[in-house]
Amino acid sequence: MTADGSKDSSEPPSLAPKKITNRFANLEIGDTISVNNRDLTYEVIDTDNYSIIAEDADSHQVTISQNLQSGGWTINEQVFHIETNRD
């Protein structure tokens, strides 16, 4: 998104939950994925019907799981670093 709220034309189009599910269904351990057009990539280390566990190059793990009610997918990242800026 741009500062005015419009979609940035360089962003890839959003995929339907079913299409995302189909892509996840074809993943195998050792595959590399990226999420939401980030530069960060993850290596798949475990899969099941409703979740993927992946790890970045620094061994930080994320779980990508399916919401069984909506069919959508979410990524839950472990917080491994935070910076704050107080005025």
C-alpha positions in Angstrom: 0.0 0.0 0.0 1.1 3.5 -0.7 0.9 6.4 1.8 -2.5 7.5 0.5 -3.9 4.0 1.0 -4.0 2.9 -2.6 -2.4 -0.3 -3.7 1.2 -0.1 -4.9 1.4 -1.4 -8.5 4.6 -3.2 -7.7 2.9 -5.5 -5.2 1.8 -8.8 -6.5 -2.0 -9.4 -6.5 -3.5 -11.1 -3.5 -4.2 -14.7 -4.0 -7.5 -16.4 -3.1 -7.3 -18.6 0.1 -7.9 -21.7 -2.1 -5.0 -20.9 -4.3 -2.7 -20.4 -1.3 -4.0 -23.7 0.2 -3.1 -25.5 -3.1 0.4 -24.0 -3.1 0.9 -25.0 0.5 -0.4 -28.5 -0.2 2.4 -29.0 -2.7 5.2 -28.0 -0.3 7.8 -30.5 0.9 10.4 -30.3 3.6 13.4 -28.4 2.2 11.3 -26.2 -0.1 12.0 -22.4 0.1 9.1 -19.9 0.4 8.6 -16.2 0.8 5.5 -14.6 2.2 3.7 -11.4 1.3 6.3 -10.2 -1.1 9.0 -10.0 1.6 12.7 -10.3 0.8 13.0 -12.8 3.7 12.8 -16.4 2.7 12.0 -19.5 4.8 12.9 -23.1 4.4 10.0 -25.5 5.1 10.9 -27.8 8.0 7.6 -29.5 8.7 4.1 -29.7 7.1 0.7 -31.1 7.9 -2.8 -30.5 6.5 -3.4 -27.2 8.3 0.1 -25.7 9.0 3.6 -25.2 7.7 6.6 -24.7 10.0 9.4 -22.8 8.3 12.7 -21.3 9.4 14.7 -18.3 8.1 18.5 -18.2 7.5 19.0 -17.3 11.2 17.1 -20.3 12.4 14.1 -18.3 13.6 10.9 -20.3 13.1 7.5 -19.3 11.9 4.2 -21.2 11.8 1.9 -20.5 8.9 -1.5 -21.9 9.8 -4.9 -22.1 8.2 -8.0 -20.7 9.8 -10.5 -23.5 9.4 -13.5 -21.2 9.5 -12.4 -18.6 6.9 -10.0 -20.8 4.9 -7.5 -18.0 5.1 -3.9 -18.4 6.2 -1.9 -16.5 8.9 1.7 -16.4 9.9 2.7 -16.3 13.5 6.3 -15.2 14.0 8.3 -15.5 17.1 9.5 -12.1 18.3 13.3 -12.3 18.2 14.2 -8.6 18.2 12.4 -5.3 19.0 13.6 -1.7 18.9 11.6 1.2 20.4 12.0 4.9 19.8 10.6 7.1 22.6 10.4 10.8 22.2 
